[in-house]
Amino acid sequence: MPQIKLENGIVSIEIGNRLFYFRRLTWLEEDNISNRPLNILSKALIRVDTLDIKEDSNKLEIIKALPNPIRERIYIIYKSMISEGRRSFTTSNIWVAPDIRTTIDKIKLEEDEQEEMIDNEVDMEIFQKSGLKGATRIG
């Protein structure tokens, strides 16, 4: 049974008698990769057994050297192990929209108050221009 582990965002997969170590790629790195399985695995590969691999071309050659069915299985295992950590998404301080009826009533009240204030100002101006004192508005 092959050994598969996920520790600190690094997936280790035993293939034959070797341990391959793959790191978690950022969403931006993963988004910019074409030829998905091959290039994702080569980009994520950081070490084989105790040998650190720095050059991208060396990583690609190592992944290409694996038989295609094994490479596909490694890709499936890698993606399933990495995606576990990304599933834990939580939100906080979610904004909740106010009740629509309350909002409509509030807007209507503000409009009525503003309309009444404008009507009073217009009435005062008319009374001042006409010279009428003590006249009251009807309605």
N, C-alpha and C positions, 0 to 999 in steps of 0.2 A: 504494500500500500504506500503510495507516494506521500511524502510529508508536505503539508501545505499550512502556512502560518501567516497571520497578519499582525505585525507589531509596529506601532508608531508610524503607521501609514506605509510600511514596507511589506510587500508580499514576498514570501519565500516559497518557491516551488521546487520540489526535488524531481529532477529528470534524470533517469538512469542513476548514476552514482554522483551526480553534481547537484548543487543547490544554486538556483538562479534567484536573484533578488531584484525586484521591480519596485520602483517608487510610485507614489500617487502623482499623476500629472494634474496640473491646474486645468480648469475648464478652458482657458485661453490657449494653453499649449495643445490640448487635445483638439480644439476647434480648428487650429491651423495645420493639422496633419492630414495628408491625403494617403490613399492606400492603407486604410485604417489598421487592420490587425498587425501587419508587418511593421509599419512605421511607429505605431503606438507602442508595441512591445520593445522595439529598438530604442525609442526615446525614453521609455520607462526603465530599461535595464540599467542597473548600477553596478552589479557585481555578480561574478560566477565563482562560487566557493569563496576563496579568500582573495581572489584577483579583482581589484577595482578596475573598471573599464571607463576611461575618460573620453576617448574619441568616438564621435557618432558613427564614423565609418566602420570602426571595429565592432560597435554594438550591432549595426545592421548586418555585418558579415556573420556574426555569431547567430543571430536570429534566422538569417537566410539558410544557415547550415543545418538547421533543424528540419526534419521532414514536415511537409505541409500539414498532415493530420495532427501531429503533435503540437505544431505551432498554433493551430486553431483551438485545440484543447487548452493550451496554456493561456491563450487570449480569453477564452470563456471563463476559465478559473480566475484569471487576473481581474477581469471586469466584475465578476460576481463578488470577489473579495473586496475590491476597492469601493464598489458602490454601497456596501453596508454602512460605511461611515457617512456617506452623503445622504442617506435616507433620514437621518436624524435632524430634521429641520423644524425649528419652532419659531413662532412669531411672538412678539410682545408689543404691548401698547397699540393694539389694533384700533383704528379709528372707527367709531360707530356713527353712522349717519343719524341725525335727529329724526324724530317722527315727522312724517310729511304733513300731517294734519296740524300739528303744533306750529310748524314752520309757516304753513299757509295762513293760519290764524294770526300769527305774529306779524307777518308782512301786511296782511289786511288791516290790522290795528294801526300799524305805523303809517300806512297810506291814508287811512281815515283821519288820524291825528294831523298829518301833514296837510291834507286837504282842508280840514277845519281851520288850521292856522293860516293858510293862504286866504281862505274865504274871509276870515276876520280882518286880515291886513287890507284886503281889497275893500271891504265894507268901511273900514276906518278911513281909507284914502278917499272913497266916494263921499263919505260924510264930511270930511274936512274940506273937500273941493266945493261941495254944494252949500256948505255953510249951515247945514242942518245940525241942530244941537239936540241931543237926547233922543234922537230917532232910534228906533229898534228895528232889527232885522226880522222879517217875517219868514218863517219856514225853517 
